[in-house]
Amino acid sequence: LHAIAASAIAMMSEFEGNVQNLSNTVWAYASRQVVHHPLMASISAPSLRTIHLFDPQTLSNTAWAFAKVGVQDETLLYSIASASINMITAFDGQNLANIAWSFSIMTVTHMPLIHAIASS
């Protein structure tokens, strides 16, 4: 998996145009409980630039993946929180649960997000 991560990092500029690729990549590593810090960092940067393109599933899966492997990227998490609030009514139960779980695991308190989740 580390060799694949190195290849993914080298191709990250191609991933930036497709937020699903960013989310799927980080989700795949987290689901296998593999922490590859350079890969996580290389996914974080384009995610921040394209967060406005993320849908509820890519937002919640990305947050879940970072929480699952314990990589605390507060800048990315706050960006995910803001983007989530803007479309909270589009979140289904699984998306809401993943976002809530992720922020609680990472012990990141974002009160506007908590209020948005609670009112959904």
N, C-alpha and C positions, 0 to 999 in steps of 0.2 A: 504493500500500500504506500510505502514511502516513495518508491520510484514513480508510482502513478501520481502522487502529490507533486513531485518535482515536475512532471510533465504538465500537470494542470496549472501550476504556477507559471510555467513558461508560456502557456496558452491563455493566460488570464485576460489579455486584451480582447480576445475573441469571445470570452464569456460575458464581458461587460454588456454587450448588446442583448443578452438573453438572461434576464434575472432568474428564470427557472433553472438555468444551468448553475448559477451561483448557489441558489438555494439547494438544489439537488446534490451538488458536490459536498457542501458542508453537512447536509443531512446524512449522506451516505457514510461519511467518516464518523459522525457522531453515533449513528445507529450501530456501528461496529465498535464503538467506544475507543476510537483511535484519535489521539490528540497529535496534531501536526501543526505546531504554532506558526511556522512560515506560511502554510496553506491558509490557516484561519486569518492571518493578517492580510494575505493577498486577496482573500474573499471580502474582507471587511472594507477595504478601500473602494473597490468598484460598487459595492453595495451601498455605501454612503452616497456615492455620486448618482446612483440610479434608484434610490429608495422610493421616489415618486412613482416608479413603474411597478413596484411590488403590489401584489394582490394579497388578500387576507391569508391565503395558504402560504405564500412565500414569506410573508412577514412572520407568521407564527412558526413555520418550520425553521427559519433562520434563527429566530430567538431560541427555539427549543434546542437546536443543534449546539449553539454556543453554550447554553446552560448545561446540556448533557455532558459535554466534555470539560466543563468548568473554565472556559476561557471568558474572562470578564472584560468585555470591550464596552465600556460605559458609553462611549460616543455612539457606537452602533446601536446599543440598546435604547438610548434616548431618541435616536432617530427612528428606530422601529416603533417606539411608543408614540411619537408624534404622528407618524404615518398611520398607525393603527387607529388612533383617536379619530382621525379624519374620515375613516371608512368603517368605524366600529359596527354600524348597522348592517354591513355586508358580511360580517364574521358569523360563521356558524358555531355551534357548540364546541366542536373540536378545536377550532381556531382560538376561541376564547379561553378554553381550558389550557391549551399549549402556551399562550401568551401569559396567562396568570401564573402557571406553574414555572415558566422560565424566569419571570421577574422575581418570584418568591425564592427560587433556588439560588439565584444570583444575588439575592438580598439588595436589589436595586429598587428603591421606592420612587415611584413616579405617580404621584397622587392623581393627576388628571387622567392617567390611564386606568388606575384603579376605579375611579368614579365612572369612567366610561364603560368599563366592564360590568360594574355593579348595576348600571342603569340599562344594560342591554337585555 
